[in-house]
Amino acid sequence: MRIRVLFFAVARDAAGREAADIELPAGATVADARRAIGEAFPALEPRLRSWPIAVDLEYARPGTPVRDGAEVAVIPPVSGG
C-alpha cells in the first residue's frame, strides 16, 4: 500500500522536500511507517523517534493501523513567539 508523507518545519528541511509517497506492506502501523520514513530519509531517522506522527489529521500512537492512501504527517516540535 502507499501513503503520502508530509514534512513540516525542520523535518521538511532534513527531508529536502515537503512530501513523499512511501510504500508499506498491508496491515502496517504507525511504527512501520516511522521505520520506512527513516529508511527513505536517513537524515530524519535519529529524530523520528521523538516526533509526533499524525495520520489523516489526528495524532497517532505507534500501534495505530495505517490505511492505504493515508496522509501521514511528521510533526517536529516548533518554537517561537
N, C-alpha and C positions, 0 to 999 in steps of 0.2 A: 504494500500500500504506500501511498505517497502523502506526505504532509507538507504544508507550507510553513516555513520557519521565518519569523520576523525578528529582526535585531534592532535594539534601541540603544541610544547613547553610546557608552563605552563598548558595549557588545557589537554595535554596528561598526565602530572604528576597528575593533580587533578582527571582525569577520571580513571587513573590507567591502561590505555590501549591506543593503537594507533587508534583503530577504533571500531565501534559497528554498529549493524543493529538496526534500530528503526522502529516501526510500526506507521503509521499515517493514519488518515481517508482520503478517496478520497477527492480531492479538497483542500488539506492542503496547507498552505502558509509557508513562512519562519518563521513568528511569531508562527505558530503552531508547527513547527519543533523545534524552540528555546525552547518553553514551554515543549515539550516532552523530549528534551535532558536534560533540568533542572530537570525534574521529575525522569528521569532514572539515572542521575548523580548529586545528591544534592550538592556535593562539588563545582560543576560548576555554579549552579543556580544564586548565587549573582553576578557573574562576566559576565554571558552571555549577560546581557542587554547592556553592553558597548562594547562587542567584535564583530567585523565584522563576517558575515556569507557569505560564498561563495557557490553557487550552480553550479555544473558542471563547475568549474574553473572560475566563474565570481562572483564578489561581488554582493550581492542581498539585496534588501530592504525588510522590514517586510511583505509587501503585495504581494511579488513575489510568484507565484504558484510554487509548488514543484511537480515534476512528479514521478511516480513510478520508482524505481531503480536509482533515482538521487544520486549523490555523493555530500554530504553536508559537508563543512569544517568549523570547529570552529577555527578562527584565532586570537589568543591573540596578544596584542602588543609585539614587540620584541625590545631589545636594545642591544647595544654592539658596538664594534668598530673595 
